[in-house]
């Protein structure tokens, strides 16, 4: 496997991943707040859950430094 195709986890990746997990946990906690028809349960919690699962966690996995080298591709 070439070095270009490997996933490297750095401190920034872990910080983004922790933010995603935090958003997911806060989203589930907001769902537990008693008035089931309140703003937190119906609006804020789904926004947190979607941003955690669909934005932050994938971003943490796919984020890498932009170290690109101008090399011609081998054929």
matplotlib code that plots the C-alpha trace (Angstrom):
import matplotlib.pyplot as plt

x = [0.0, 1.4, 1.9, -0.8, -3.5, -2.9, -5.0, -2.9, -4.5, -3.0, -4.0, -6.4, -8.2, -8.7, -10.0, -12.5, -13.5, -14.0, -16.1, -18.3, -18.7, -19.5, -22.2, -23.7, -23.8, -25.2, -27.8, -29.0, -29.0, -31.2, -33.6, -34.1, -35.3, -38.9, -41.1, -41.1, -42.6, -40.0, -37.4, -34.5, -36.1, -37.5, -34.9, -31.6, -31.1, -31.5, -29.2, -26.5, -27.0, -26.8, -23.8, -22.0, -22.8, -22.8, -20.3, -17.8, -17.0, -16.5, -14.5, -12.2, -11.7, -11.1, -9.1, -5.4, -2.8, -2.5, 1.0, 0.9, 4.0, 4.2, 5.1, 4.1, 2.0, 3.5, 1.9]
y = [0.0, 3.4, 6.2, 8.3, 5.7, 5.3, 7.0, 8.7, 9.8, 13.0, 15.1, 17.2, 14.0, 12.9, 16.4, 16.3, 12.8, 13.8, 16.7, 14.3, 11.9, 14.9, 16.1, 12.6, 12.3, 15.8, 14.9, 11.8, 13.8, 16.5, 13.8, 12.7, 16.2, 15.7, 17.8, 15.6, 18.4, 21.0, 22.8, 20.7, 17.4, 18.2, 20.6, 20.8, 17.1, 15.9, 18.7, 17.5, 13.9, 14.5, 16.8, 14.2, 11.1, 12.6, 15.5, 15.4, 11.6, 11.2, 14.4, 13.1, 9.9, 11.5, 14.6, 14.6, 17.2, 18.6, 17.3, 16.9, 16.3, 17.2, 13.8, 12.5, 9.4, 6.1, 4.2]
z = [0.0, -0.9, 1.5, -0.2, 0.5, 4.2, 6.9, 9.5, 12.8, 14.2, 17.1, 15.0, 13.8, 17.5, 18.4, 15.6, 16.5, 20.1, 19.0, 17.0, 19.9, 22.2, 19.8, 19.6, 23.4, 23.8, 21.2, 23.0, 26.3, 24.7, 23.6, 27.2, 28.4, 29.6, 27.3, 24.3, 22.2, 23.2, 21.1, 22.5, 21.7, 18.3, 16.9, 18.8, 19.4, 15.8, 14.6, 17.1, 16.1, 12.4, 12.7, 14.9, 12.8, 9.3, 9.4, 12.3, 12.6, 8.8, 8.7, 11.4, 9.5, 6.1, 7.3, 6.4, 5.9, 2.4, 1.7, -2.0, -4.0, -7.7, -9.0, -12.3, -12.1, -13.0, -15.9]

ax = plt.figure().add_subplot(projection="3d")
ax.plot(x, y, z, "-o")
ax.set_aspect("equal")
plt.show()
